[in-house]
Amino acid sequence: MPRSVNNVASRARRKKILKHAKGYFGRRKNVWTVAKNAVEKGWTYAYRDRKVKKREFRSLWIMRINAACREHGISYSQFMGKLNASDLEINRKVLADLAMNQPEAFKAIFDKVVKG
């Protein structure tokens, strides 16, 4: 009995990987084994960095809120403690946006939280 190979499926697998390798430099874009390794490594980085992106944005928001709080004479941690104790429920993303783009709105929230 002759050897059975599923050429259609294996070709499709290779085409899929090489399609993802489009735009890579040198042999990474057209040599199967090199492209496969490069694409799989890229997918690994993409998966990891979707998590890292969230961390980096949170730290950016904290830096912006901290800078705005220190302009008003209080530290970030003191402000967040008072914010959590108050009845306001506003997240860091919105606070950071207000601190950067609408300082007067941030000042109003700051006064409500700190001065009660």
MOPAC internal coordinates of N, CA, C and O (Angstrom, degrees):
PM7 1SCF
backbone

  N    0.0000 0     0.00 0     0.00 0    0    0    0
  C    1.4650 1     0.00 0     0.00 0    1    0    0
  C    1.5389 1   109.06 1     0.00 0    2    1    0
  O    1.2310 1   119.99 1   -46.56 1    3    2    1
  N    1.3220 1   117.62 1   133.44 1    3    2    1
  C    1.4649 1   119.52 1  -177.98 1    5    3    2
  C    1.5357 1   111.82 1   -71.26 1    6    5    3
  O    1.2310 1   122.32 1   -22.10 1    7    6    5
  N    1.3188 1   113.17 1   157.90 1    7    6    5
  C    1.4622 1   119.62 1   179.67 1    9    7    6
  C    1.5236 1   109.51 1   -67.53 1   10    9    7
  O    1.2310 1   121.25 1   -43.39 1   11   10    9
  N    1.3379 1   115.21 1   136.61 1   11   10    9
  C    1.4567 1   119.89 1  -178.93 1   13   11   10
  C    1.5339 1   109.53 1  -100.10 1   14   13   11
  O    1.2310 1   120.74 1   -56.20 1   15   14   13
  N    1.3075 1   116.18 1   123.80 1   15   14   13
  C    1.4727 1   120.28 1   177.18 1   17   15   14
  C    1.5221 1   108.13 1  -126.26 1   18   17   15
  O    1.2310 1   121.45 1   -41.56 1   19   18   17
  N    1.3060 1   114.82 1   138.44 1   19   18   17
  C    1.4641 1   119.33 1   178.09 1   21   19   18
  C    1.5252 1   107.90 1   -96.88 1   22   21   19
  O    1.2310 1   121.47 1  -101.71 1   23   22   21
  N    1.3126 1   114.79 1    78.29 1   23   22   21
  C    1.4617 1   120.79 1  -174.84 1   25   23   22
  C    1.5232 1   112.52 1   -63.15 1   26   25   23
  O    1.2310 1   120.23 1   145.30 1   27   26   25
  N    1.2914 1   117.16 1   -34.70 1   27   26   25
  C    1.4681 1   120.73 1  -177.51 1   29   27   26
  C    1.5248 1   110.05 1   -63.51 1   30   29   27
  O    1.2310 1   120.51 1   133.02 1   31   30   29
  N    1.3218 1   116.63 1   -46.98 1   31   30   29
  C    1.4634 1   120.44 1  -177.18 1   33   31   30
  C    1.5210 1   111.64 1   -69.42 1   34   33   31
  O    1.2310 1   120.21 1   138.35 1   35   34   33
  N    1.3308 1   117.20 1   -41.65 1   35   34   33
  C    1.4615 1   119.17 1  -178.52 1   37   35   34
  C    1.5267 1   110.95 1   -68.11 1   38   37   35
  O    1.2310 1   120.02 1   142.78 1   39   38   37
  N    1.3193 1   117.56 1   -37.22 1   39   38   37
  C    1.4607 1   120.89 1   175.88 1   41   39   38
  C    1.5272 1   110.54 1   -64.17 1   42   41   39
  O    1.2310 1   120.74 1   139.83 1   43   42   41
  N    1.3189 1   116.18 1   -40.17 1   43   42   41
  C    1.4781 1   120.04 1   179.78 1   45   43   42
  C    1.5277 1   110.58 1   -64.42 1   46   45   43
  O    1.2310 1   120.40 1   140.05 1   47   46   45
  N    1.3403 1   116.84 1   -39.95 1   47   46   45
  C    1.4630 1   120.57 1   178.05 1   49   47   46
  C    1.5219 1   110.54 1   -61.32 1   50   49   47
  O    1.2310 1   120.73 1   133.99 1   51   50   49
  N    1.3255 1   116.21 1   -46.01 1   51   50   49
  C    1.4634 1   120.35 1  -179.48 1   53   51   50
  C    1.5277 1   110.94 1   -64.78 1   54   53   51
  O    1.2310 1   120.59 1   138.63 1   55   54   53
  N    1.3287 1   116.48 1   -41.37 1   55   54   53
  C    1.4709 1   119.82 1   179.81 1   57   55   54
  C    1.5269 1   111.13 1   -62.72 1   58   57   55
  O    1.2310 1   121.11 1   141.58 1   59   58   57
  N    1.3315 1   115.47 1   -38.42 1   59   58   57
  C    1.4623 1   119.36 1  -179.39 1   61   59   58
  C    1.5286 1   110.63 1   -62.34 1   62   61   59
  O    1.2310 1   120.68 1   134.00 1   63   62   61
  N    1.3297 1   116.31 1   -46.00 1   63   62   61
  C    1.4651 1   120.56 1  -179.53 1   65   63   62
  C    1.5295 1   110.50 1   -65.84 1   66   65   63
  O    1.2310 1   120.43 1   135.03 1   67   66   65
  N    1.3245 1   116.78 1   -44.97 1   67   66   65
  C    1.4623 1   119.88 1  -178.17 1   69   67   66
  C    1.5333 1   111.01 1   -66.10 1   70   69   67
  O    1.2310 1   120.56 1   149.75 1   71   70   69
  N    1.3199 1   116.53 1   -30.25 1   71   70   69
  C    1.4649 1   119.41 1   175.74 1   73   71   70
  C    1.5347 1   110.15 1   -65.76 1   74   73   71
  O    1.2310 1   120.57 1   140.17 1   75   74   73
  N    1.3346 1   116.52 1   -39.83 1   75   74   73
  C    1.4637 1   120.01 1   177.83 1   77   75   74
  C    1.5268 1   112.12 1   -69.61 1   78   77   75
  O    1.2310 1   120.29 1   156.04 1   79   78   77
  N    1.3334 1   117.05 1   -23.96 1   79   78   77
  C    1.4661 1   121.31 1  -179.29 1   81   79   78
  C    1.5179 1   112.71 1   -84.98 1   82   81   79
  O    1.2310 1   120.19 1  -178.60 1   83   82   81
  N    1.3073 1   117.25 1     1.40 1   83   82   81
  C    1.4643 1   121.00 1  -178.68 1   85   83   82
  C    1.5324 1   109.19 1   -59.81 1   86   85   83
  O    1.2310 1   121.12 1   -48.77 1   87   86   85
  N    1.3214 1   115.46 1   131.23 1   87   86   85
  C    1.4598 1   119.92 1   179.61 1   89   87   86
  C    1.5160 1   113.23 1    96.41 1   90   89   87
  O    1.2310 1   119.53 1   170.45 1   91   90   89
  N    1.3219 1   118.51 1    -9.55 1   91   90   89
  C    1.4515 1   120.79 1   176.56 1   93   91   90
  C    1.5247 1   109.34 1   -72.94 1   94   93   91
  O    1.2310 1   120.53 1   -18.32 1   95   94   93
  N    1.3163 1   116.60 1   161.68 1   95   94   93
  C    1.4633 1   121.79 1  -175.27 1   97   95   94
  C    1.5236 1   111.26 1   -93.43 1   98   97   95
  O    1.2310 1   121.16 1   -39.05 1   99   98   97
  N    1.3235 1   115.38 1   140.95 1   99   98   97
  C    1.4586 1   121.27 1   172.65 1  101   99   98
  C    1.5172 1   113.25 1    67.34 1  102  101   99
  O    1.2310 1   121.02 1    39.15 1  103  102  101
  N    1.3350 1   115.66 1  -140.85 1  103  102  101
  C    1.4611 1   120.46 1  -175.77 1  105  103  102
  C    1.5251 1   112.33 1   -70.43 1  106  105  103
  O    1.2310 1   120.32 1   167.21 1  107  106  105
  N    1.3256 1   117.00 1   -12.79 1  107  106  105
  C    1.4674 1   120.09 1  -179.00 1  109  107  106
  C    1.5247 1   111.21 1   -63.77 1  110  109  107
  O    1.2310 1   120.00 1   159.25 1  111  110  109
  N    1.3253 1   117.60 1   -20.75 1  111  110  109
  C    1.4690 1   119.49 1  -176.23 1  113  111  110
  C    1.5211 1   114.29 1   -93.86 1  114  113  111
  O    1.2310 1   119.87 1   161.27 1  115  114  113
  N    1.3657 1   117.85 1   -18.73 1  115  114  113
  C    1.4537 1   116.15 1  -172.99 1  117  115  114
  C    1.5295 1   115.42 1  -137.01 1  118  117  115
  O    1.2310 1   119.55 1   174.38 1  119  118  117
  N    1.3290 1   118.46 1    -5.62 1  119  118  117
  C    1.4617 1   120.40 1   176.72 1  121  119  118
  C    1.5235 1   107.37 1   -99.36 1  122  121  119
  O    1.2310 1   120.73 1   -56.24 1  123  122  121
  N    1.3231 1   116.22 1   123.76 1  123  122  121
  C    1.4614 1   121.76 1  -169.20 1  125  123  122
  C    1.5214 1   113.24 1   -52.73 1  126  125  123
  O    1.2310 1   119.70 1   126.59 1  127  126  125
  N    1.3418 1   118.18 1   -53.41 1  127  126  125
  C    1.4651 1   119.45 1  -173.30 1  129  127  126
  C    1.5224 1   110.94 1   -67.75 1  130  129  127
  O    1.2310 1   120.15 1   139.55 1  131  130  129
  N    1.3212 1   117.32 1   -40.45 1  131  130  129
  C    1.4598 1   120.87 1  -179.69 1  133  131  130
  C    1.5293 1   109.99 1   -67.99 1  134  133  131
  O    1.2310 1   120.88 1   136.13 1  135  134  133
  N    1.3174 1   115.92 1   -43.87 1  135  134  133
  C    1.4687 1   120.46 1  -179.80 1  137  135  134
  C    1.5246 1   111.00 1   -63.87 1  138  137  135
  O    1.2310 1   120.63 1   139.22 1  139  138  137
  N    1.3285 1   116.41 1   -40.78 1  139  138  137
  C    1.4691 1   120.17 1   180.00 1  141  139  138
  C    1.5176 1   111.01 1   -60.00 1  142  141  139
  O    1.2310 1   120.72 1   134.07 1  143  142  141
  N    1.3413 1   116.22 1   -45.93 1  143  142  141
  C    1.4672 1   120.15 1   179.26 1  145  143  142
  C    1.5220 1   111.04 1   -63.76 1  146  145  143
  O    1.2310 1   120.62 1   137.31 1  147  146  145
  N    1.3311 1   116.41 1   -42.69 1  147  146  145
  C    1.4635 1   120.53 1  -177.83 1  149  147  146
  C    1.5255 1   111.25 1   -65.58 1  150  149  147
  O    1.2310 1   120.33 1   137.51 1  151  150  149
  N    1.3231 1   116.98 1   -42.49 1  151  150  149
  C    1.4667 1   120.81 1  -178.77 1  153  151  150
  C    1.5246 1   110.38 1   -67.68 1  154  153  151
  O    1.2310 1   120.19 1   136.41 1  155  154  153
  N    1.3283 1   117.23 1   -43.59 1  155  154  153
  C    1.4683 1   119.70 1   179.43 1  157  155  154
  C    1.5222 1   111.25 1   -63.65 1  158  157  155
  O    1.2310 1   120.13 1   141.44 1  159  158  157
  N    1.3333 1   117.36 1   -38.56 1  159  158  157
  C    1.4545 1   121.23 1   176.28 1  161  159  158
  C    1.5292 1   110.27 1   -64.00 1  162  161  159
  O    1.2310 1   120.92 1   139.30 1  163  162  161
  N    1.3365 1   115.84 1   -40.70 1  163  162  161
  C    1.4584 1   120.48 1   178.18 1  165  163  162
  C    1.5147 1   112.04 1   -62.95 1  166  165  163
  O    1.2310 1   120.68 1   138.91 1  167  166  165
  N    1.3300 1   116.31 1   -41.09 1  167  166  165
  C    1.4701 1   119.79 1   177.80 1  169  167  166
  C    1.5228 1   111.01 1   -64.74 1  170  169  167
  O    1.2310 1   120.54 1   143.40 1  171  170  169
  N    1.3260 1   116.58 1   -36.60 1  171  170  169
  C    1.4631 1   120.40 1   177.55 1  173  171  170
  C    1.5266 1   110.56 1   -62.41 1  174  173  171
  O    1.2310 1   120.93 1   133.22 1  175  174  173
  N    1.3369 1   115.83 1   -46.78 1  175  174  173
  C    1.4619 1   119.93 1   178.74 1  177  175  174
  C    1.5269 1   110.75 1   -63.27 1  178  177  175
  O    1.2310 1   120.56 1   139.97 1  179  178  177
  N    1.3157 1   116.53 1   -40.03 1  179  178  177
  C    1.4671 1   119.72 1  -178.43 1  181  179  178
  C    1.5249 1   110.90 1   -63.36 1  182  181  179
  O    1.2310 1   120.74 1   136.87 1  183  182  181
  N    1.3311 1   116.19 1   -43.13 1  183  182  181
  C    1.4660 1   120.54 1   179.64 1  185  183  182
  C    1.5263 1   110.17 1   -63.69 1  186  185  183
  O    1.2310 1   120.91 1   133.08 1  187  186  185
  N    1.3394 1   115.87 1   -46.92 1  187  186  185
  C    1.4637 1   120.38 1  -178.91 1  189  187  186
  C    1.5252 1   111.08 1   -62.86 1  190  189  187
  O    1.2310 1   120.71 1   135.30 1  191  190  189
  N    1.3299 1   116.25 1   -44.70 1  191  190  189
  C    1.4531 1   119.47 1  -172.16 1  193  191  190
  C    1.5197 1   113.62 1   -77.63 1  194  193  191
  O    1.2310 1   119.78 1   166.19 1  195  194  193
  N    1.3244 1   118.03 1   -13.81 1  195  194  193
  C    1.4680 1   118.39 1   170.33 1  197  195  194
  C    1.5184 1   109.81 1   -65.31 1  198  197  195
  O    1.2310 1   120.17 1   147.32 1  199  198  197
  N    1.3353 1   117.29 1   -32.68 1  199  198  197
  C    1.4635 1   120.53 1   175.99 1  201  199  198
  C    1.5346 1   110.68 1   -76.17 1  202  201  199
  O    1.2310 1   120.71 1   137.59 1  203  202  201
  N    1.3240 1   116.24 1   -42.41 1  203  202  201
  C    1.4723 1   121.49 1  -177.24 1  205  203  202
  C    1.5269 1   110.51 1   -63.40 1  206  205  203
  O    1.2310 1   120.49 1   143.72 1  207  206  205
  N    1.3238 1   116.68 1   -36.28 1  207  206  205
  C    1.4639 1   121.35 1   179.90 1  209  207  206
  C    1.5233 1   111.20 1   -57.22 1  210  209  207
  O    1.2310 1   120.79 1   138.28 1  211  210  209
  N    1.3306 1   116.09 1   -41.72 1  211  210  209
  C    1.4655 1   120.36 1   179.84 1  213  211  210
  C    1.5204 1   110.59 1   -63.35 1  214  213  211
  O    1.2310 1   120.42 1   137.89 1  215  214  213
  N    1.3554 1   116.80 1   -42.11 1  215  214  213
  C    1.4643 1   121.69 1   178.17 1  217  215  214
  C    1.5178 1   111.10 1   -61.78 1  218  217  215
  O    1.2310 1   120.98 1   135.16 1  219  218  217
  N    1.3407 1   115.72 1   -44.84 1  219  218  217
  C    1.4593 1   119.80 1  -175.79 1  221  219  218
  C    1.5209 1   111.29 1   -66.70 1  222  221  219
  O    1.2310 1   120.39 1   141.42 1  223  222  221
  N    1.3293 1   116.85 1   -38.58 1  223  222  221
  C    1.4638 1   118.88 1   178.35 1  225  223  222
  C    1.5219 1   111.20 1   -66.49 1  226  225  223
  O    1.2310 1   120.27 1   139.18 1  227  226  225
  N    1.3266 1   117.08 1   -40.82 1  227  226  225
  C    1.4653 1   119.27 1   178.91 1  229  227  226
  C    1.5228 1   110.37 1   -61.11 1  230  229  227
  O    1.2310 1   120.02 1   136.97 1  231  230  229
  N    1.3314 1   117.57 1   -43.03 1  231  230  229
  C    1.4662 1   119.88 1  -179.88 1  233  231  230
  C    1.5320 1   111.13 1   -66.72 1  234  233  231
  O    1.2310 1   120.28 1   145.67 1  235  234  233
  N    1.3421 1   117.06 1   -34.33 1  235  234  233
  C    1.4601 1   120.44 1   176.41 1  237  235  234
  C    1.5326 1   110.78 1   -64.22 1  238  237  235
  O    1.2310 1   121.02 1   135.79 1  239  238  237
  N    1.3445 1   115.65 1   -44.21 1  239  238  237
  C    1.4699 1   119.20 1   178.83 1  241  239  238
  C    1.5245 1   110.48 1   -61.97 1  242  241  239
  O    1.2310 1   120.22 1   139.61 1  243  242  241
  N    1.3216 1   117.19 1   -40.39 1  243  242  241
  C    1.4633 1   120.89 1  -179.88 1  245  243  242
  C    1.5253 1   110.35 1   -63.75 1  246  245  243
  O    1.2310 1   120.14 1   138.55 1  247  246  245
  N    1.3384 1   117.34 1   -41.45 1  247  246  245
  C    1.4721 1   120.38 1   178.57 1  249  247  246
  C    1.5212 1   110.83 1   -61.94 1  250  249  247
  O    1.2310 1   120.57 1   137.89 1  251  250  249
  N    1.3235 1   116.52 1   -42.11 1  251  250  249
  C    1.4680 1   119.81 1  -178.01 1  253  251  250
  C    1.5263 1   111.14 1   -68.03 1  254  253  251
  O    1.2310 1   120.40 1   137.95 1  255  254  253
  N    1.3225 1   116.84 1   -42.05 1  255  254  253
  C    1.4706 1   120.36 1   178.48 1  257  255  254
  C    1.5219 1   109.65 1   -64.63 1  258  257  255
  O    1.2310 1   120.48 1   138.07 1  259  258  257
  N    1.3259 1   116.68 1   -41.93 1  259  258  257
  C    1.4608 1   121.57 1   180.00 1  261  259  258
  C    1.5263 1   110.40 1   -60.46 1  262  261  259
  O    1.2310 1   120.27 1   135.04 1  263  262  261
  N    1.3281 1   117.09 1   -44.96 1  263  262  261
  C    1.4653 1   120.50 1   179.71 1  265  263  262
  C    1.5258 1   110.68 1   -61.49 1  266  265  263
  O    1.2310 1   120.58 1   137.06 1  267  266  265
  N    1.3310 1   116.49 1   -42.94 1  267  266  265
  C    1.4633 1   119.86 1  -179.89 1  269  267  266
  C    1.5220 1   111.33 1   -67.36 1  270  269  267
  O    1.2310 1   120.35 1   141.60 1  271  270  269
  N    1.3254 1   116.94 1   -38.40 1  271  270  269
  C    1.4677 1   120.40 1   179.58 1  273  271  270
  C    1.5249 1   111.15 1   -65.96 1  274  273  271
  O    1.2310 1   120.70 1   139.13 1  275  274  273
  N    1.3162 1   116.27 1   -40.87 1  275  274  273
  C    1.4651 1   119.88 1  -178.41 1  277  275  274
  C    1.5302 1   111.88 1   -68.18 1  278  277  275
  O    1.2310 1   119.98 1   154.10 1  279  278  277
  N    1.3219 1   117.65 1   -25.90 1  279  278  277
  C    1.4662 1   119.98 1   173.33 1  281  279  278
  C    1.5252 1   110.52 1   -63.99 1  282  281  279
  O    1.2310 1   121.02 1   151.64 1  283  282  281
  N    1.3341 1   115.65 1   -28.36 1  283  282  281
  C    1.4677 1   120.60 1  -179.92 1  285  283  282
  C    1.5296 1   112.00 1   -98.98 1  286  285  283
  O    1.2310 1   120.37 1  -172.10 1  287  286  285
  N    1.3335 1   116.89 1     7.90 1  287  286  285
  C    1.4591 1   121.12 1   171.33 1  289  287  286
  C    1.5147 1   116.05 1    85.04 1  290  289  287
  O    1.2310 1   119.33 1  -150.25 1  291  290  289
  N    1.3007 1   118.89 1    29.75 1  291  290  289
  C    1.4657 1   121.25 1   179.04 1  293  291  290
  C    1.5355 1   107.42 1  -144.59 1  294  293  291
  O    1.2310 1   120.55 1   -27.33 1  295  294  293
  N    1.3261 1   116.55 1   152.67 1  295  294  293
  C    1.4622 1   119.24 1  -179.59 1  297  295  294
  C    1.5327 1   110.14 1   -84.97 1  298  297  295
  O    1.2310 1   121.71 1   -15.52 1  299  298  297
  N    1.3203 1   114.32 1   164.48 1  299  298  297
  C    1.4622 1   120.96 1   179.61 1  301  299  298
  C    1.5228 1   111.40 1   -59.34 1  302  301  299
  O    1.2310 1   120.69 1   133.93 1  303  302  301
  N    1.3405 1   116.29 1   -46.07 1  303  302  301
  C    1.4654 1   119.26 1  -174.46 1  305  303  302
  C    1.5293 1   111.17 1   -66.48 1  306  305  303
  O    1.2310 1   120.66 1   142.08 1  307  306  305
  N    1.3247 1   116.34 1   -37.92 1  307  306  305
  C    1.4721 1   118.94 1   177.24 1  309  307  306
  C    1.5294 1   110.52 1   -64.96 1  310  309  307
  O    1.2310 1   120.92 1   137.59 1  311  310  309
  N    1.3403 1   115.85 1   -42.41 1  311  310  309
  C    1.4583 1   120.48 1   179.84 1  313  311  310
  C    1.5233 1   111.09 1   -62.72 1  314  313  311
  O    1.2310 1   120.51 1   133.66 1  315  314  313
  N    1.3418 1   116.63 1   -46.34 1  315  314  313
  C    1.4664 1   119.63 1  -178.77 1  317  315  314
  C    1.5247 1   111.06 1   -66.03 1  318  317  315
  O    1.2310 1   119.97 1   144.71 1  319  318  317
  N    1.3112 1   117.67 1   -35.29 1  319  318  317
  C    1.4617 1   120.41 1   176.18 1  321  319  318
  C    1.5230 1   111.35 1   -61.53 1  322  321  319
  O    1.2310 1   120.91 1   135.72 1  323  322  321
  N    1.3242 1   115.87 1   -44.28 1  323  322  321
  C    1.4674 1   119.97 1   179.11 1  325  323  322
  C    1.5259 1   111.49 1   -70.43 1  326  325  323
  O    1.2310 1   120.73 1   145.21 1  327  326  325
  N    1.3324 1   116.21 1   -34.79 1  327  326  325
  C    1.4661 1   119.90 1   178.16 1  329  327  326
  C    1.5227 1   110.38 1   -64.31 1  330  329  327
  O    1.2310 1   120.12 1   136.79 1  331  330  329
  N    1.3324 1   117.37 1   -43.21 1  331  330  329
  C    1.4574 1   121.07 1   179.24 1  333  331  330
  C    1.5252 1   111.75 1   -67.13 1  334  333  331
  O    1.2310 1   120.48 1   148.72 1  335  334  333
  N    1.3283 1   116.69 1   -31.28 1  335  334  333
  C    1.4635 1   120.40 1   178.25 1  337  335  334
  C    1.5267 1   111.62 1   -76.47 1  338  337  335
  O    1.2310 1   120.42 1   155.59 1  339  338  337
  N    1.3297 1   116.80 1   -24.41 1  339  338  337
  C    1.4670 1   119.99 1  -179.19 1  341  339  338
  C    1.5299 1   110.51 1   -79.37 1  342  341  339
  O    1.2310 1   121.10 1    -2.25 1  343  342  341
  N    1.3290 1   115.50 1   177.75 1  343  342  341
  C    1.4690 1   119.67 1  -178.99 1  345  343  342
  C    1.5314 1   112.51 1   -87.63 1  346  345  343
  O    1.2310 1   120.16 1   178.68 1  347  346  345
  N    1.3265 1   117.30 1    -1.32 1  347  346  345
  C    1.4706 1   120.48 1   179.60 1  349  347  346
  C    1.5177 1   110.95 1   -77.88 1  350  349  347
  O    1.2310 1   120.91 1   -44.27 1  351  350  349
  N    1.3294 1   115.86 1   135.73 1  351  350  349
  C    1.4563 1   120.66 1   173.46 1  353  351  350
  C    1.5203 1   107.28 1  -119.34 1  354  353  351
  O    1.2310 1   121.15 1   -84.03 1  355  354  353
  N    1.3257 1   115.40 1    95.97 1  355  354  353
  C    1.4627 1   121.15 1  -178.77 1  357  355  354
  C    1.5211 1   107.45 1  -135.78 1  358  357  355
  O    1.2310 1   120.65 1   -46.33 1  359  358  357
  N    1.3286 1   116.36 1   133.67 1  359  358  357
  C    1.4645 1   118.98 1  -173.77 1  361  359  358
  C    1.5273 1   111.96 1   -88.09 1  362  361  359
  O    1.2310 1   121.36 1    -9.83 1  363  362  361
  N    1.3318 1   115.00 1   170.17 1  363  362  361
  C    1.4602 1   121.55 1  -175.44 1  365  363  362
  C    1.5283 1   112.10 1   -65.21 1  366  365  363
  O    1.2310 1   120.56 1   145.14 1  367  366  365
  N    1.3239 1   116.54 1   -34.86 1  367  366  365
  C    1.4682 1   120.15 1  -178.89 1  369  367  366
  C    1.5242 1   110.23 1   -60.89 1  370  369  367
  O    1.2310 1   120.68 1   133.14 1  371  370  369
  N    1.3154 1   116.30 1   -46.86 1  371  370  369
  C    1.4700 1   121.11 1  -178.64 1  373  371  370
  C    1.5223 1   109.97 1   -69.50 1  374  373  371
  O    1.2310 1   120.19 1   137.87 1  375  374  373
  N    1.3288 1   117.25 1   -42.13 1  375  374  373
  C    1.4626 1   120.44 1   178.90 1  377  375  374
  C    1.5267 1   111.16 1   -59.92 1  378  377  375
  O    1.2310 1   120.50 1   136.08 1  379  378  377
  N    1.3215 1   116.66 1   -43.92 1  379  378  377
  C    1.4599 1   120.50 1  -179.39 1  381  379  378
  C    1.5271 1   110.72 1   -64.78 1  382  381  379
  O    1.2310 1   120.43 1   140.25 1  383  382  381
  N    1.3253 1   116.77 1   -39.75 1  383  382  381
  C    1.4587 1   120.14 1   178.72 1  385  383  382
  C    1.5245 1   110.96 1   -64.44 1  386  385  383
  O    1.2310 1   120.93 1   137.36 1  387  386  385
  N    1.3246 1   115.83 1   -42.64 1  387  386  385
  C    1.4723 1   119.53 1   177.93 1  389  387  386
  C    1.5239 1   110.60 1   -64.71 1  390  389  387
  O    1.2310 1   120.33 1   137.78 1  391  390  389
  N    1.3220 1   116.97 1   -42.22 1  391  390  389
  C    1.4634 1   120.84 1  -178.42 1  393  391  390
  C    1.5269 1   110.90 1   -61.27 1  394  393  391
  O    1.2310 1   120.56 1   144.53 1  395  394  393
  N    1.3185 1   116.54 1   -35.47 1  395  394  393
  C    1.4571 1   119.88 1  -177.78 1  397  395  394
  C    1.5237 1   112.91 1   -84.31 1  398  397  395
  O    1.2310 1   120.64 1   132.22 1  399  398  397
  N    1.3249 1   116.39 1   -47.78 1  399  398  397
  C    1.4632 1   120.04 1  -169.60 1  401  399  398
  C    1.5210 1   114.29 1   -98.13 1  402  401  399
  O    1.2310 1   119.81 1   155.22 1  403  402  401
  N    1.3321 1   117.97 1   -24.78 1  403  402  401
  C    1.4698 1   120.89 1  -179.53 1  405  403  402
  C    1.5263 1   109.38 1  -137.51 1  406  405  403
  O    1.2310 1   120.41 1  -104.11 1  407  406  405
  N    1.3391 1   116.82 1    75.89 1  407  406  405
  C    1.4676 1   120.04 1  -175.57 1  409  407  406
  C    1.5278 1   113.66 1   -60.49 1  410  409  407
  O    1.2310 1   120.37 1   149.88 1  411  410  409
  N    1.3372 1   116.90 1   -30.12 1  411  410  409
  C    1.4755 1   118.29 1   179.99 1  413  411  410
  C    1.5228 1   111.21 1   -69.48 1  414  413  411
  O    1.2310 1   119.98 1   144.87 1  415  414  413
  N    1.3258 1   117.64 1   -35.13 1  415  414  413
  C    1.4675 1   120.83 1   175.73 1  417  415  414
  C    1.5246 1   110.34 1   -68.20 1  418  417  415
  O    1.2310 1   120.57 1   139.42 1  419  418  417
  N    1.3322 1   116.51 1   -40.58 1  419  418  417
  C    1.4731 1   119.46 1   176.72 1  421  419  418
  C    1.5248 1   110.15 1   -62.70 1  422  421  419
  O    1.2310 1   120.60 1   139.43 1  423  422  421
  N    1.3309 1   116.45 1   -40.57 1  423  422  421
  C    1.4759 1   120.94 1   178.88 1  425  423  422
  C    1.5248 1   110.91 1   -60.86 1  426  425  423
  O    1.2310 1   120.40 1   140.39 1  427  426  425
  N    1.3314 1   116.85 1   -39.61 1  427  426  425
  C    1.4648 1   120.31 1   178.63 1  429  427  426
  C    1.5257 1   110.69 1   -64.27 1  430  429  427
  O    1.2310 1   120.04 1   136.18 1  431  430  429
  N    1.3306 1   117.53 1   -43.82 1  431  430  429
  C    1.4697 1   120.97 1   177.33 1  433  431  430
  C    1.5224 1   109.65 1   -64.56 1  434  433  431
  O    1.2310 1   120.98 1   137.60 1  435  434  433
  N    1.3374 1   115.72 1   -42.40 1  435  434  433
  C    1.4553 1   120.63 1   179.95 1  437  435  434
  C    1.5328 1   111.02 1   -58.71 1  438  437  435
  O    1.2310 1   120.94 1   133.12 1  439  438  437
  N    1.3248 1   115.82 1   -46.88 1  439  438  437
  C    1.4735 1   119.76 1  -179.97 1  441  439  438
  C    1.5145 1   111.53 1   -63.18 1  442  441  439
  O    1.2310 1   120.37 1   139.94 1  443  442  441
  N    1.3387 1   116.91 1   -40.06 1  443  442  441
  C    1.4643 1   120.36 1  -179.38 1  445  443  442
  C    1.5272 1   110.59 1   -65.17 1  446  445  443
  O    1.2310 1   120.63 1   140.65 1  447  446  445
  N    1.3415 1   116.39 1   -39.35 1  447  446  445
  C    1.4523 1   120.64 1  -177.50 1  449  447  446
  C    1.5185 1   111.61 1   -75.34 1  450  449  447
  O    1.2310 1   120.37 1   130.86 1  451  450  449
  N    1.3373 1   116.89 1   -49.14 1  451  450  449
  C    1.4618 1   120.74 1  -171.91 1  453  451  450
  C    1.5221 1   111.91 1   -78.56 1  454  453  451
  O    1.2310 1   120.73 1   135.70 1  455  454  453
  N    1.3160 1   116.21 1   -44.30 1  455  454  453
  C    1.4655 1   118.74 1  -175.99 1  457  455  454
  C    1.5207 1   112.47 1   -89.76 1  458  457  455
  O    1.2310 1   121.27 1   174.05 1  459  458  457
  N    1.3080 1   115.17 1    -5.95 1  459  458  457
  C    1.4614 1   120.64 1   173.25 1  461  459  458
  C    1.4653 1   113.39 1    79.98 1  462  461  459
  O    1.2310 1   120.10 1   180.00 1  463  462  461

